[in-house]
Amino acid sequence: MAVLDRRLLSDNTDVADDGMLTVGGCRIDDVAAEFGTPVFVYDETHLRDRCREAVGAFGYGRVIYATKAFLCRAMARLAYDEGLLLDVASGGELHVAMAAGVPASACTLHGNNKSLDELRTAISAGVKHVIVDSFDEMDRIDALARDGVVGPDGSAPDVVLRITPGVSAYTHEFISTGQDDSKFGFNLGNGDATRAVDRARRATSMELVGVHCHIGSNVFEASSFAKAAEVMADFAIPLDLPELVLGGGLGVAYVEGEEAPTMTQWGNVLLDACEALGVRSKVSVEPGRAIAAAAAMTVYTVGTVKDIPGVRTYVSVDGGMSDNPRPVLYGSGYESFLPRAVDDPRELTARLVGKHCESGDVLSFSAQIPADTAVGDLLAMPVTGAYGQSMGSNYNKITRPPVVFCADGDARLVVRRETLDDLLATDVG
Ligand code: LLP
């Protein structure tokens, strides 16, 4: 059976003389021994290189990292240091970004149902843009203006309107957002988008600076992005606004055989389309997954191997749906391998499961792993850097894993493992 396709590993991985995988010059067995398992191991240089590639493809100040993919203070600082702005989708994400020292003026605030408090905090802190999603949100911005809430320089907030362009992306239904039937944004087809522009232009509570769309996430078809750019260009050009934000959504390869466009190819498709269409606005994008996903792997320890003859083999690890809910939520596929035997044939097909108290707690429905996989082995799952740690939970009161950044032989703890006391931190009972 196939050996692991090493292209799924982050850029700075290697195999030591004794066969052990290294990430950023750090041996995985050492990282596991120092920080325990499960652990999210990020290749820090890979993260930086993806940020640089994005800035190279779109230009400085035109890449807005979607922090929902993966956010902690170290990540916020890294992205900001590399010249990216930050797209925050809640007051919580804004709080973490600002706690990392990222100025509000480098953040854009998203959300289809921002609270009055979130809007008040963001506007008074001076976020770069509020991405306005609904007429109700406009009512709230008006109300805040009436209460005297303004930016640090005394001016009304710059806003960008989120438009639903009626373009469907080929991706999972739950993460497809550009089609007409969506909770997000102002519908282009039914005239809401035009009505929103008119209202924003008349309002004194906000300064309209651009329009935005995001057609979905984990999109592999460059043609979907080109189509969205075309529809948005038609709408945006007559408005003659300074900003056009084309969202995130670039897919990544998770499993063998998948091939996603690179950031550079994505940039070429979008920018060429915009140029050909005559867009004069500043074009920016909001990648999340394409920056963070392939930068990390999750390392677990195998705890049980149960063979049911004629049925299947179950391999249980010490994490599961609480550190990676994507297989359960979207049926997403992942590869798995043993860091001690990276290039070994993986001839055992097993169901890789977690330690949660439900049968649905599956990490990989048919994992290919070496036949000698045994209790106590470290088992790694690559491409877990986006929407893993950020979508984690405490289900079954499992403590959330730590995050370690590896670079140049140094393994740096950036998020510690939760403790049992952390589980009681909000319990005032
Ligand atoms: N901009 C907006 C407005 C978004 O809603 C999103 C993602 C992004 C940018 C970043 O998209 P990316 O480049 O990461 O595809 N939990 C799901 C993904 C949800 C994405 C939501 N919005 C998953 O695990 O696949």
Boltz pocket constraint, residues with backbone or C-beta under 6 A from the ligand:
constraints:
  - pocket:
      binder: B
      contacts: [[A, 66], [A, 68], [A, 69], [A, 87], [A, 110], [A, 175], [A, 214], [A, 216], [A, 217], [A, 218], [A, 247], [A, 248], [A, 249], [A, 250], [A, 286], [A, 287], [A, 288], [A, 289], [A, 290], [A, 326], [A, 330], [A, 386], [A, 387], [A, 391]]
      max_distance: 6.0
